[in-house]
Amino acid sequence: MADPVDKAKHILHDVEHPIETAKALEHEAEEGASARTPLIVISGITLFLGVIFVILLAIALTLYFVYGGK
């Protein structure tokens, strides 16, 4: 089991450098050798679809209230 202090330092580094972390996760997903690969890919797809859903919901609600939805 990993040392909790080392794990905390690793997490802190990932939070401080999100672009480097994203690039590392992308590289890991491209290789496909890690057990985390499916989780990384599913998380990316979920975030992408979530953003699209929020944009479409905002457009739909805006149109609904602008045109007098009852």
N, CA, C and O atoms as a DFTB+ gen file, in Angstrom:
280 C
 N C O
     1  1       0.843      -1.181       0.000
     2  2       0.000       0.000       0.000
     3  2       0.888       1.245       0.000
     4  3       1.926       1.285       0.662
     5  1       0.473       2.231      -0.733
     6  2       1.251       3.466      -0.859
     7  2       1.196       4.276       0.438
     8  3       0.216       4.233       1.181
     9  1       2.260       5.001       0.678
    10  2       2.331       5.865       1.844
    11  2       1.331       7.015       1.686
    12  3       1.329       7.675       0.647
    13  1       0.488       7.271       2.682
    14  2      -0.516       8.331       2.567
    15  2       0.082       9.712       2.296
    16  3      -0.524      10.519       1.591
    17  1       1.254       9.986       2.843
    18  2       1.883      11.287       2.633
    19  2       2.309      11.436       1.166
    20  3       2.116      12.490       0.561
    21  1       2.892      10.369       0.603
    22  2       3.290      10.416      -0.805
    23  2       2.076      10.555      -1.711
    24  3       2.112      11.292      -2.696
    25  1       1.006       9.850      -1.381
    26  2      -0.223       9.944      -2.171
    27  2      -0.804      11.359      -2.107
    28  3      -1.270      11.883      -3.119
    29  1      -0.778      11.971      -0.937
    30  2      -1.279      13.340      -0.778
    31  2      -0.440      14.322      -1.588
    32  3      -0.981      15.243      -2.201
    33  1       0.887      14.129      -1.594
    34  2       1.759      14.992      -2.386
    35  2       1.473      14.836      -3.876
    36  3       1.474      15.815      -4.623
    37  1       1.229      13.601      -4.300
    38  2       0.921      13.346      -5.714
    39  2      -0.395      14.017      -6.113
    40  3      -0.486      14.622      -7.182
    41  1      -1.401      13.912      -5.264
    42  2      -2.697      14.539      -5.542
    43  2      -2.554      16.057      -5.573
    44  3      -3.131      16.717      -6.438
    45  1      -1.795      16.610      -4.643
    46  2      -1.575      18.054      -4.608
    47  2      -0.884      18.525      -5.881
    48  3      -1.245      19.565      -6.432
    49  1       0.102      17.772      -6.352
    50  2       0.801      18.116      -7.603
    51  2      -0.179      18.084      -8.778
    52  3      -0.147      18.964      -9.638
    53  1      -1.054      17.064      -8.814
    54  2      -2.033      16.963      -9.896
    55  2      -3.002      18.134      -9.899
    56  3      -3.397      18.615     -10.962
    57  1      -3.387      18.597      -8.708
    58  2      -4.311      19.727      -8.610
    59  2      -3.615      21.029      -9.019
    60  3      -4.235      21.905      -9.623
    61  1      -2.339      21.152      -8.692
    62  2      -1.606      22.369      -9.024
    63  2      -1.269      22.463     -10.509
    64  3      -1.086      23.562     -11.033
    65  1      -1.184      21.328     -11.187
    66  2      -0.798      21.302     -12.602
    67  2      -1.818      20.498     -13.407
    68  3      -1.519      19.385     -13.839
    69  1      -3.016      21.046     -13.615
    70  2      -4.072      20.264     -14.274
    71  2      -3.781      19.950     -15.740
    72  3      -4.207      18.905     -16.232
    73  1      -3.072      20.818     -16.446
    74  2      -2.793      20.559     -17.857
    75  2      -1.836      19.383     -18.000
    76  3      -2.026      18.521     -18.857
    77  1      -0.809      19.351     -17.159
    78  2       0.117      18.223     -17.183
    79  2      -0.605      16.924     -16.832
    80  3      -0.345      15.883     -17.435
    81  1      -1.507      16.987     -15.859
    82  2      -2.259      15.808     -15.456
    83  2      -3.153      15.334     -16.588
    84  3      -3.243      14.133     -16.840
    85  1      -3.816      16.257     -17.275
    86  2      -4.684      15.881     -18.395
    87  2      -3.873      15.238     -19.514
    88  3      -4.311      14.254     -20.111
    89  1      -2.708      15.781     -19.799
    90  2      -1.852      15.200     -20.843
    91  2      -1.381      13.808     -20.448
    92  3      -1.330      12.904     -21.283
    93  1      -1.039      13.637     -19.182
    94  2      -0.599      12.320     -18.713
    95  2      -1.729      11.299     -18.797
    96  3      -1.506      10.153     -19.188
    97  1      -2.945      11.713     -18.430
    98  2      -4.092      10.807     -18.523
    99  2      -4.412      10.476     -19.970
   100  3      -4.770       9.340     -20.281
   101  1      -4.288      11.458     -20.860
   102  2      -4.525      11.216     -22.280
   103  2      -3.520      10.202     -22.819
   104  3      -3.884       9.286     -23.557
   105  1      -2.263      10.373     -22.447
   106  2      -1.217       9.441     -22.889
   107  2      -1.490       8.036     -22.346
   108  3      -1.332       7.047     -23.061
   109  1      -1.896       7.960     -21.095
   110  2      -2.198       6.664     -20.479
   111  2      -3.373       5.987     -21.175
   112  3      -3.361       4.772     -21.376
   113  1      -4.393       6.772     -21.544
   114  2      -5.556       6.210     -22.226
   115  2      -5.197       5.747     -23.641
   116  3      -5.723       4.738     -24.112
   117  1      -4.306       6.474     -24.319
   118  2      -3.897       6.084     -25.663
   119  2      -3.136       4.766     -25.655
   120  3      -3.305       3.941     -26.552
   121  1      -2.296       4.568     -24.640
   122  2      -1.553       3.316     -24.546
   123  2      -2.483       2.144     -24.284
   124  3      -2.314       1.073     -24.867
   125  1      -3.456       2.338     -23.418
   126  2      -4.434       1.295     -23.131
   127  2      -3.906       0.170     -22.260
   128  3      -4.585      -0.845     -22.103
   129  1      -2.741       0.311     -21.699
   130  2      -2.143      -0.762     -20.906
   131  2      -2.544      -0.703     -19.435
   132  3      -2.317      -1.657     -18.691
   133  1      -3.132       0.397     -19.018
   134  2      -3.465       0.581     -17.614
   135  2      -4.867       0.055     -17.311
   136  3      -5.736       0.018     -18.182
   137  1      -5.062      -0.341     -16.082
   138  2      -6.390      -0.780     -15.651
   139  2      -7.343       0.405     -15.540
   140  3      -8.561       0.226     -15.522
   141  1      -6.789       1.618     -15.466
   142  2      -7.629       2.823     -15.343
   143  2      -8.122       3.327     -16.688
   144  3      -8.935       4.251     -16.726
   145  1      -7.664       2.757     -17.791
   146  2      -8.009       3.265     -19.120
   147  2      -9.519       3.357     -19.351
   148  3      -9.986       4.406     -19.797
   149  1     -10.305       2.315     -19.071
   150  2     -11.754       2.449     -19.303
   151  2     -12.384       3.574     -18.488
   152  3     -13.259       4.287     -18.980
   153  1     -11.941       3.731     -17.248
   154  2     -12.477       4.801     -16.402
   155  2     -12.114       6.173     -16.945
   156  3     -12.934       7.090     -16.917
   157  1     -10.894       6.319     -17.438
   158  2     -10.455       7.595     -18.008
   159  2     -11.300       7.943     -19.229
   160  3     -11.754       9.079     -19.371
   161  1     -11.508       6.974     -20.105
   162  2     -12.269       7.212     -21.333
   163  2     -13.730       7.504     -21.014
   164  3     -14.309       8.438     -21.568
   165  1     -14.325       6.723     -20.136
   166  2     -15.733       6.935     -19.774
   167  2     -15.917       8.297     -19.103
   168  3     -16.914       8.975     -19.350
   169  1     -14.972       8.700     -18.262
   170  2     -15.063      10.016     -17.622
   171  2     -14.983      11.137     -18.651
   172  3     -15.725      12.115     -18.565
   173  1     -14.096      10.998     -19.614
   174  2     -13.976      12.009     -20.666
   175  2     -15.242      12.123     -21.488
   176  3     -15.697      13.230     -21.779
   177  1     -15.812      10.997     -21.864
   178  2     -17.059      11.011     -22.643
   179  2     -18.195      11.616     -21.827
   180  3     -18.997      12.389     -22.352
   181  1     -18.264      11.267     -20.550
   182  2     -19.316      11.802     -19.678
   183  2     -19.201      13.315     -19.544
   184  3     -20.209      14.019     -19.602
   185  1     -17.996      13.819     -19.367
   186  2     -17.814      15.270     -19.269
   187  2     -18.205      15.963     -20.568
   188  3     -18.862      17.004     -20.541
   189  1     -17.813      15.401     -21.694
   190  2     -18.147      15.983     -22.989
   191  2     -19.663      16.022     -23.197
   192  3     -20.212      17.052     -23.589
   193  1     -20.333      14.909     -22.936
   194  2     -21.788      14.866     -23.099
   195  2     -22.500      15.759     -22.084
   196  3     -23.548      16.325     -22.391
   197  1     -21.951      15.887     -20.902
   198  2     -22.534      16.768     -19.892
   199  2     -22.509      18.225     -20.324
   200  3     -23.477      18.957     -20.121
   201  1     -21.407      18.640     -20.917
   202  2     -21.299      20.022     -21.403
   203  2     -22.312      20.263     -22.518
   204  3     -22.979      21.297     -22.536
   205  1     -22.431      19.321     -23.444
   206  2     -23.411      19.460     -24.528
   207  2     -24.827      19.535     -23.957
   208  3     -25.634      20.348     -24.408
   209  1     -25.132      18.696     -22.971
   210  2     -26.465      18.700     -22.355
   211  2     -26.777      20.035     -21.696
   212  3     -27.879      20.558     -21.856
   213  1     -25.826      20.592     -20.959
   214  2     -26.043      21.871     -20.283
   215  2     -26.267      22.987     -21.300
   216  3     -27.125      23.845     -21.093
   217  1     -25.516      22.986     -22.383
   218  2     -25.691      24.017     -23.428
   219  2     -27.065      23.897     -24.070
   220  3     -27.760      24.899     -24.242
   221  1     -27.463      22.679     -24.426
   222  2     -28.783      22.488     -25.037
   223  2     -29.913      22.836     -24.071
   224  3     -30.927      23.398     -24.483
   225  1     -29.749      22.512     -22.805
   226  2     -30.761      22.857     -21.804
   227  2     -30.875      24.369     -21.644
   228  3     -31.982      24.895     -21.528
   229  1     -29.757      25.066     -21.637
   230  2     -29.780      26.522     -21.529
   231  2     -30.472      27.146     -22.739
   232  3     -31.258      28.080     -22.584
   233  1     -30.195      26.649     -23.926
   234  2     -30.846      27.165     -25.139
   235  2     -32.340      26.896     -25.089
   236  3     -33.143      27.783     -25.380
   237  1     -32.720      25.668     -24.718
   238  2     -34.141      25.306     -24.662
   239  2     -34.901      26.146     -23.644
   240  3     -35.996      26.623     -23.941
   241  1     -34.351      26.337     -22.462
   242  2     -35.034      27.130     -21.441
   243  2     -35.101      28.603     -21.828
   244  3     -36.093      29.277     -21.552
   245  1     -34.051      29.099     -22.463
   246  2     -34.072      30.488     -22.928
   247  2     -35.179      30.693     -23.946
   248  3     -35.947      31.650     -23.848
   249  1     -35.266      29.804     -24.917
   250  2     -36.322      29.918     -25.930
   251  2     -37.700      29.765     -25.306
   252  3     -38.636      30.468     -25.687
   253  1     -37.829      28.859     -24.359
   254  2     -39.107      28.626     -23.706
   255  2     -39.604      29.885     -22.993
   256  3     -40.766      30.267     -23.136
   257  1     -38.724      30.521     -22.230
   258  2     -39.153      31.692     -21.464
   259  2     -39.238      32.941     -22.319
   260  3     -40.050      33.817     -22.022
   261  1     -38.427      33.065     -23.380
   262  2     -38.500      34.230     -24.253
   263  2     -39.807      34.246     -25.021
   264  3     -40.403      35.303     -25.229
   265  1     -40.251      33.071     -25.442
   266  2     -41.478      32.999     -26.227
   267  2     -42.701      32.715     -25.377
   268  3     -43.693      32.199     -25.892
   269  1     -42.663      33.034     -24.099
   270  2     -43.836      33.007     -23.226
   271  2     -44.321      31.627     -22.861
   272  3     -45.518      31.355     -22.952
   273  1     -43.443      30.758     -22.456
   274  2     -43.848      29.426     -22.018
   275  2     -44.769      29.494     -20.823
   276  3     -44.542      30.269     -19.894
   277  1     -45.804      28.682     -20.849
   278  2     -46.785      28.717     -19.763
   279  2     -46.900      27.365     -19.111
   280  3     -47.679      27.196     -18.173
